[in-house]
Amino acid sequence: MGGTGSYRVLATLLAMVGVALTVGAYRFFFGGFPSAPELLDLGLVLVFFTGVFSFVVFGLLESQQKKLHVAYDELQRQRDILQGLWDATGVVATLPDLGGVLQQIVDLSRTLFGAEYAALAVLSDEDPSKIRQFITSGLSDEERQRIGQLPTGKGLLGKVIREKRPLRIQHILEHPDSAGFPPHHPAMDSFLGLPLLYRGTVVGHLYMTNKPGGFTPQDEMLAQLFGRQAAVVISNARLYREREMLATAQERERIGRELHDGVLQTLYGLTLSLDSLLDTEPDLSPTAQKELSRITEVLSLTMTDIRMYIQTLAQSDVDLRVALVDMLQRGGGMQDIVLEFRDNQYLELDPEVVHDIVMSVQEAVSNARRHGEASRIVVGWEALEDWYRVWIQDNGRGFDPAQVSTEHHFGLRNMRRRMEHWQARMTVESRPGSGTTVTFWFPRDDMGNTVEVKEDIQHG
């Protein structure tokens, strides 16, 4: 028997002893009335019923005391959670990016409600029934990789999305809407899911699982309070991001406009002046003509570079084929160029990657014309299983790669540095009298974060 039960029995015994002493005192001081046998019988009855009454009363008091302790502990827990919510939302509101806000919210929810796992789902803008982003807490990176594809909005997660109201379950697999778990998914039992609503609009969905003993109605109530605060923080973070994006877009547009209307037009004017000088001054020495032609080519390269930067600033999609044709037409025409594009997967490329490809191709074409004296140049593209391949093949004079160092060759050095930026490979195959082939290999997986940087200059 526990300590409180022992106190209850002791209190009952003391009450009975007190009644017995009372009867004895009455007999001692008022002996003779009533008779001794009658007094004894009366005393026994009083002691018995006093014991029963005391036992019941003390039992009720003990029960009420336990309930008070439970209620006090629950109030303390709720106070701690509310204080944690207040402190947590204050911290979350100061985070600079939306991704950090979402991760902090899901981490806090797991800690505050004693769940083993928690997740926050962001829905697709195109299809509000599908999950676009799924942020987790409690799962390691290895566990997430083993699970594979993230949820798409089926089962219990989809039920919360469709009904837009909290869902509290003691046993996930026993619910009729449960879709089960994929292979390598950790075991989950208790579940609490709810939408995060801000002014009637769903900004996300919060899910928690595996709380020891299951989630209580109080958990559900407090989770809704947390959800309202979290929804406000998420909405503010989105608004802040949208404002930043708008300000950035306006600044990029201003810079692009100034580059186009100012710098680009000035360079174009200089190019026209140099071309006019070459056409109208036949008495220029060969050395001067060669130098002026070189300057014109440099200006053409610079203008192409600026145009690509303007497109990148505009954050618009850049078509590699269109960009190459535009560059080649402005840099000497297409009469000696053959484009060989074997697929259209170049449309997948990031504008910055397109920029570096165009600039490198322009460098290689310029070298083929100026140094190799080529009359036919093939510019090719194809997407392989692991690589994007771009090549420039000419029928020019060729050279011995063993006699050329990229450290002392400006054009090759520029191309090599652009490849290094994307963790790509550059190969140069040539020999005297047999032309030259320059090939760029861009890794398809994450644009080069897993491929060793390598440069090959080979004999053909």
C-alpha positions in Angstrom: 0.0 0.0 0.0 1.3 3.4 -0.9 2.1 6.3 1.5 -1.2 8.1 0.9 -3.2 4.9 1.6 -1.3 4.3 4.9 -2.2 7.9 6.0 -5.8 7.2 5.1 -6.0 4.1 7.3 -4.1 5.8 10.1 -6.5 8.7 10.1 -9.5 6.4 10.2 -8.0 4.5 13.2 -7.3 7.7 15.0 -10.9 8.8 14.5 -12.2 5.4 15.9 -9.8 5.7 18.9 -11.1 9.2 19.5 -14.7 8.0 19.6 -13.7 5.1 21.9 -12.0 7.5 24.3 -15.1 9.7 24.2 -17.3 6.9 25.3 -14.9 5.8 28.0 -14.7 9.4 29.4 -18.5 9.6 29.4 -18.7 6.4 31.4 -16.0 7.5 33.8 -17.5 10.9 34.6 -21.2 10.1 34.2 -21.2 6.4 35.3 -24.5 4.7 35.9 -26.4 6.3 33.0 -27.0 4.6 30.8 -26.2 1.1 32.1 -22.7 -0.3 31.4 -23.9 -2.9 28.8 -25.9 -0.3 26.9 -23.0 2.2 27.0 -20.7 -0.5 25.7 -23.1 -1.3 22.8 -23.5 2.3 21.9 -19.7 2.9 22.0 -19.1 0.0 19.6 -21.7 1.2 17.2 -20.3 4.8 17.3 -16.8 3.5 16.7 -17.8 1.3 13.8 -19.7 3.9 11.9 -17.2 6.6 12.7 -14.6 4.3 11.1 -16.6 3.8 8.0 -17.5 7.4 7.7 -13.9 8.5 8.2 -12.6 6.0 5.7 -15.0 7.2 3.0 -14.4 10.9 3.8 -10.6 10.6 3.8 -10.8 8.5 0.6 -12.8 11.3 -1.1 -10.3 13.9 0.2 -7.4 11.8 -1.0 -9.0 11.4 -4.5 -9.6 15.1 -4.7 -6.0 15.8 -3.7 -4.7 13.5 -6.4 -6.9 15.3 -9.0 -5.6 18.6 -7.8 -2.0 17.4 -8.2 -2.8 16.1 -11.7 -4.5 19.4 -12.6 -1.6 21.4 -11.2 0.9 19.3 -13.1 -1.1 19.8 -16.3 -1.4 23.5 -15.7 2.4 23.7 -15.2 2.9 21.7 -18.4 0.6 24.0 -20.3 2.3 27.1 -18.8 5.7 25.7 -19.9 4.4 25.0 -23.4 2.8 28.4 -23.7 6.0 30.1 -22.5 7.9 27.9 -24.9 5.6 28.9 -27.7 6.0 32.6 -26.9 9.8 32.3 -26.7 10.0 30.1 -29.8 7.9 32.2 -32.1 9.9 35.2 -31.1 13.1 33.4 -32.1 11.6 32.0 -35.3 10.3 35.5 -36.4 13.9 36.7 -36.4 15.2 34.1 -38.9 16.2 35.7 -42.3 15.0 33.0 -44.7 11.8 31.0 -45.2 13.5 27.7 -45.2 15.0 28.4 -41.8 11.7 29.5 -40.4 10.0 26.2 -41.6 12.7 24.0 -40.1 12.7 25.9 -36.8 8.9 25.5 -36.5 8.9 21.8 -37.1 11.9 21.3 -34.7 10.1 23.3 -32.0 6.8 21.5 -32.4 8.5 18.1 -31.9 10.2 19.3 -28.7 7.3 21.2 -27.2 4.8 18.3 -27.6 7.1 15.5 -26.8 6.8 13.8 -30.2 9.5 11.6 -31.6 9.0 12.8 -35.2 7.5 15.9 -36.7 7.0 17.3 -40.2 5.7 20.4 -42.0 4.2 20.1 -45.5 4.0 23.0 -48.0 1.5 22.5 -50.7 2.0 23.0 -54.5 0.8 26.3 -55.9 -0.4 24.4 -59.1 -2.2 21.6 -57.2 -3.2 22.4 -53.6 -3.8 18.7 -52.9 -0.2 17.8 -53.6 2.8 18.3 -51.2 5.6 20.4 -52.8 8.0 20.6 -49.8 8.2 18.3 -46.8 10.4 19.4 -43.9 11.1 16.8 -41.2 12.5 16.7 -37.7 13.7 13.6 -35.9 14.9 11.8 -39.0 18.6 11.7 -39.9 19.8 12.4 -43.4 20.5 8.7 -43.9 17.0 7.7 -42.8 15.5 10.2 -45.3 17.6 8.8 -48.1 16.6 5.2 -47.3 12.9 6.2 -47.3 13.3 7.7 -50.8 10.4 9.6 -52.3 8.7 12.1 -49.9 5.0 12.0 -49.2 2.7 13.4 -52.0 -0.5 13.9 -50.0 -2.1 10.5 -49.6 -3.4 8.6 -46.5 -3.7 10.5 -43.2 -1.6 13.4 -44.5 -4.1 13.8 -47.4 -7.0 13.6 -45.0 -5.8 16.6 -43.0 -5.1 18.5 -46.3 -8.6 17.7 -47.6 -10.6 18.4 -44.5 -8.6 21.3 -43.2 -9.1 20.4 -39.5 -7.0 18.7 -36.8 -6.8 14.9 -36.7 -5.7 13.1 -33.6 -5.2 9.3 -33.7 -3.9 6.8 -31.1 -2.9 4.1 -33.6 -2.1 5.1 -37.2 -2.3 1.7 -38.8 -5.8 1.1 -37.3 -7.3 4.1 -39.0 -9.3 3.4 -42.2 -7.6 6.2 -44.1 -4.1 5.0 -43.3 -2.0 4.3 -46.4 0.7 2.4 -44.5 4.4 3.2 -44.7 7.0 2.7 -47.5 10.0 0.4 -47.0 12.7 1.6 -44.5 10.2 4.1 -42.9 10.4 4.2 -39.1 7.6 2.8 -37.1 4.9 5.4 -36.1 1.9 4.9 -33.9 0.2 8.0 -32.3 -0.5 10.9 -34.7 -1.6 14.6 -34.5 -1.9 16.6 -37.7 -3.4 20.0 -38.3 -3.5 22.8 -40.9 -1.7 26.1 -40.3 -4.2 28.7 -41.1 -3.6 32.5 -41.5 -6.7 34.6 -42.2 -8.5 31.6 -43.6 -5.7 30.6 -45.9 -3.7 27.4 -45.4 0.1 28.2 -45.3 1.2 24.7 -44.4 0.4 21.5 -42.5 2.0 20.3 -39.3 2.2 16.6 -38.4 3.6 15.0 -35.2 3.9 11.3 -34.3 5.0 8.9 -31.6 4.3 10.7 -28.4 4.6 8.3 -25.4 1.1 7.6 -24.2 -0.5 9.3 -27.2 -1.6 12.8 -27.9 -4.3 14.3 -25.6 -7.1 16.7 -26.2 -5.0 19.3 -24.4 -2.2 18.6 -26.9 -4.6 19.2 -29.8 -5.8 22.5 -28.3 -2.3 23.7 -27.6 -1.1 22.6 -31.1 -3.8 24.7 -32.7 -2.6 27.7 -30.7 0.9 26.9 -31.8 -0.3 26.5 -35.4 -1.9 29.9 -35.4 1.3 31.6 -34.2 3.4 29.5 -36.6 1.1 30.5 -39.5 1.6 34.2 -38.7 5.4 33.7 -38.7 5.3 31.8 -42.0 3.1 34.4 -43.7 5.4 37.2 -42.5 8.5 35.4 -43.7 6.9 34.9 -47.1 5.9 38.5 -47.3 9.4 39.6 -46.4 10.9 37.2 -49.1 8.5 38.5 -51.7 9.5 42.1 -50.9 13.1 41.2 -51.1 12.6 39.4 -54.4 10.7 42.4 -55.8 13.5 44.8 -54.7 16.1 42.5 -56.2 14.2 42.2 -59.5 13.9 45.9 -59.7 17.6 46.4 -59.0 18.6 43.8 -61.6 16.3 45.4 -64.2 17.9 48.8 -63.5 21.4 47.4 -63.9 20.5 45.5 -67.1 18.9 48.6 -68.6 22.0 50.7 -67.8 24.3 48.0 -69.3 22.2 47.8 -72.4 21.6 51.5 -72.9 25.0 52.7 -71.8 27.9 50.4 -71.9 26.7 48.1 -74.7 25.9 50.9 -77.0 29.2 52.5 -76.4 31.1 49.3 -77.2 28.9 48.8 -80.3 29.9 52.3 -81.4 33.6 51.6 -80.9 33.3 48.4 -83.0 31.6 50.2 -85.8 34.4 52.9 -85.7 37.1 50.2 -85.9 35.4 48.4 -88.8 35.1 51.7 -90.6 38.8 52.5 -90.0 39.8 49.1 -91.4 37.7 49.6 -94.5 38.6 53.3 -95.2 42.4 53.2 -94.4 44.0 50.8 -96.9 47.5 52.2 -96.1 47.5 50.7 -92.6 50.4 48.3 -92.0 49.7 44.6 -91.6 50.6 44.8 -88.0 48.2 47.6 -87.3 45.4 45.8 -89.2 46.0 42.7 -87.3 45.9 44.5 -84.0 42.8 46.4 -84.9 41.1 43.1 -85.9 42.1 41.6 -82.6 40.7 44.6 -80.7 37.4 44.2 -82.6 37.2 40.6 -81.6 37.8 41.4 -78.0 35.0 44.0 -78.1 32.7 41.5 -79.7 33.5 39.0 -77.0 32.8 41.7 -74.4 29.5 42.6 -75.9 28.4 39.0 -76.0 29.4 38.6 -72.4 27.4 41.7 -71.4 24.3 40.5 -73.3 24.5 37.2 -71.5 24.8 39.0 -68.2 21.7 41.1 -69.1 19.7 37.9 -69.7 20.9 36.4 -66.5 20.0 39.6 -64.6 16.5 39.3 -66.1 16.3 35.7 -64.7 14.7 34.6 -67.9 15.2 31.2 -69.6 18.1 31.3 -72.0 18.0 29.1 -75.1 21.6 27.8 -75.7 21.0 27.3 -79.5 19.6 30.8 -79.9 22.3 32.4 -77.8 25.0 30.6 -79.8 23.5 31.7 -83.2 23.2 35.3 -81.9 26.9 35.2 -80.8 28.2 33.7 -84.0 26.3 36.0 -86.2 27.6 39.0 -84.4 31.2 37.6 -84.2 31.9 37.0 -87.9 28.8 35.4 -89.4 27.7 31.8 -89.8 29.1 31.1 -93.3 31.8 28.7 -92.0 29.8 27.3 -89.1 27.8 24.1 -88.9 25.5 23.6 -85.8 25.0 19.9 -84.9 22.5 19.6 -82.0 21.6 16.0 -81.3 18.8 16.7 -78.8 17.0 19.6 -77.1 18.0 18.9 -73.5 20.1 22.1 -73.5 16.8 23.7 -72.5 17.4 22.3 -69.0 20.5 24.4 -68.5 20.7 27.2 -66.0 21.3 30.6 -67.6 24.7 30.9 -65.9 25.8 27.6 -67.4 24.6 28.8 -70.8 26.6 32.0 -70.4 29.9 30.1 -69.8 29.2 27.7 -72.6 28.6 30.5 -75.1 31.7 32.4 -74.0 33.8 29.3 -74.2 32.5 28.4 -77.7 33.1 31.9 -78.8 36.7 31.7 -77.6 37.2 28.3 -79.4 35.6 29.6 -82.7 37.8 32.7 -82.6 40.9 30.6 -82.1 39.9 28.3 -85.0 39.5 31.3 -87.3 42.4 33.4 -86.2 45.1 30.8 -85.4 43.9 27.7 -87.2 42.6 29.5 -90.4 39.8 27.0 -90.5 37.2 27.1 -93.3 34.7 24.8 -91.6 33.8 24.7 -87.9 31.3 22.4 -86.3 29.6 23.4 -83.0 27.9 20.4 -81.5 25.8 19.5 -78.5 24.5 16.2 -77.0 23.2 15.0 -73.7 24.7 11.7 -72.5 23.7 9.6 -69.5 26.0 11.4 -67.1 27.3 14.3 -69.1 26.4 17.2 -71.3 28.9 17.3 -74.2 29.7 20.4 -76.2 32.3 20.3 -78.9 34.0 22.7 -81.4 35.7 20.8 -84.3 37.5 22.6 -87.1 39.5 21.7 -90.2 42.2 24.2 -89.6 46.0 23.9 -89.4 46.0 22.2 -86.0 48.9 22.3 -83.6 51.0 20.1 -81.3 49.3 20.3 -77.8 52.5 19.3 -76.2 54.0 22.7 -77.2 51.1 24.6 -75.7 50.5 25.4 -72.1 47.2 26.8 -70.9 49.1 28.9 -68.4 50.5 31.0 -71.2 47.6 30.8 -73.6 45.0 33.4 -72.8 42.1 31.7 -74.6 42.7 28.2 -73.3 43.2 29.6 -69.8 39.8 31.4 -69.9 38.0 28.3 -71.1 39.7 26.2 -68.4 38.6 28.6 -65.6 35.0 28.5 -66.8 35.1 24.7 -66.7 36.6 24.7 -63.2 33.7 26.8 -62.0 31.2 24.0 -62.9 33.6 21.2 -62.0 33.6 20.3 -65.7 36.2 18.8 -68.0 37.9 20.3 -71.0 39.7 18.2 -73.6 41.7 19.5 -76.6 42.6 17.1 -79.4 44.8 18.3 -82.2 47.9 17.7 -84.4 49.5 19.7 -87.1 47.6 19.6 -90.4 44.6 17.7 -89.0 42.5 20.4 -87.3 41.4 20.8 -83.7 38.6 19.5 -81.5 37.8 21.2 -78.2 35.3 19.4 -76.0 33.5 20.5 -72.8 32.1 17.9 -70.5 29.5 19.2 -68.0 28.3 16.6 -65.4 24.6 16.3 -65.4 24.3 15.3 -61.7 24.0 18.6 -59.8 26.1 20.4 -62.5 29.4 19.2 -61.3 29.4 18.9 -57.5 30.5 15.2 -57.6 32.9 15.1 -60.4 36.6 15.7 -60.1 38.0 18.6 -62.0 40.1 17.5 -64.9 41.6 19.0 -68.0 43.0 17.0 -70.9 45.1 18.3 -73.8 45.7 15.3 -76.1 47.3 14.5 -79.3 44.8 13.6 -82.0 
